[in-house]
Structure formats: C-alpha cells, structure tokens
Amino acid sequence: MQNAVLKIDGMNGEACADKVAKVLAGVGGVADVRVSLLNCLASVQYDERQATPQSLAGSLAQAGYPAEPAGTGGGCCGGCCGG
C-alpha cells in the first residue's frame, strides 16, 4: 500500500468534501480516504498495482474537482486528516 496526498480545488463545504471522499473511495485499489476541507487536501491509501496519484487526481477532475498530487509517502501535516 502507498499513501498519496492530493491538493483539491473547488471544495467549498462539507458536501463537497463528502463527494470527494466518495469519488476517491470508489476508485479501484483505494483502501482509505481522509479529506481535510480546511486544507483542501485528501490523504489516500491505495494499492499501487491498481491506482496512481495521477489516476486518483483524474477521477476527481472528472467529478468536477481539479486536483494534483501534493506528495506521497508522508501524508499531510497529520492534523485533522490523520495523514
């Protein structure tokens, strides 16, 4: 398993954060998703044989939330999303 952190544009409230979490959870190989609305980040634990940070970002973009990998391996600050 790998961990990716995605920077997400367009999250304006809890409903957006919930949708982002649902989209990411629906990607094959994703084991865990934690979304920080405050920091506009998502920490995603995934199977590298089934997904990549770029494919996760692509799934979000298709759902209307432009995203890009913010880094891998260490999670975010470890605060509210537990990365």
SVG drawing of the C-alpha trace seen along z (x, -y; Angstrom):
<svg xmlns="http://www.w3.org/2000/svg" viewBox="-23 -27 30 31">
<polyline fill="none" stroke="black" stroke-width="0.4" points="0.0,0.0 1.1,-3.5 -0.2,-6.9 -0.8,-9.9 -1.8,-13.4 -3.9,-15.3 -4.4,-19.1 -8.0,-19.7 -9.6,-22.8 -13.3,-23.6 -14.2,-22.1 -16.5,-24.8 -18.2,-22.9 -18.8,-19.6 -21.0,-18.3 -18.1,-18.8 -15.7,-17.1 -18.1,-14.2 -18.3,-13.9 -14.6,-14.0 -14.3,-11.2 -16.9,-9.1 -15.3,-9.6 -11.9,-8.5 -13.3,-5.6 -14.9,-4.4 -11.5,-4.1 -10.3,-0.5 -7.5,0.2 -8.3,-2.6 -8.3,-1.3 -8.7,-4.5 -9.6,-8.2 -9.3,-11.1 -10.3,-14.6 -9.4,-17.9 -11.8,-20.6 -9.7,-23.2 -6.5,-22.4 -8.2,-21.3 -6.2,-18.0 -7.1,-14.4 -4.9,-11.6 -5.5,-8.4 -4.1,-4.9 -4.1,-2.8 -2.7,0.3 -0.1,-0.9 -0.9,2.0 -4.4,0.6 -4.1,-3.2 -1.6,-6.0 -1.8,-9.6 -2.4,-10.8 -5.3,-8.4 -6.8,-9.5 -6.5,-13.1 -8.0,-12.3 -11.1,-10.7 -11.6,-13.9 -11.2,-16.1 -13.9,-14.1 -16.2,-14.7 -15.5,-18.5 -12.8,-18.8 -9.5,-19.7 -6.7,-18.0 -3.0,-17.3 -0.6,-15.2 0.8,-17.2 3.3,-14.5 3.4,-10.8 4.5,-8.7 4.2,-11.0 0.6,-12.2 -0.2,-15.8 0.6,-17.6 -1.1,-14.7 -3.6,-17.1 -7.3,-16.8 -7.0,-14.2 -4.7,-11.9 -2.1,-11.7"/>
</svg>
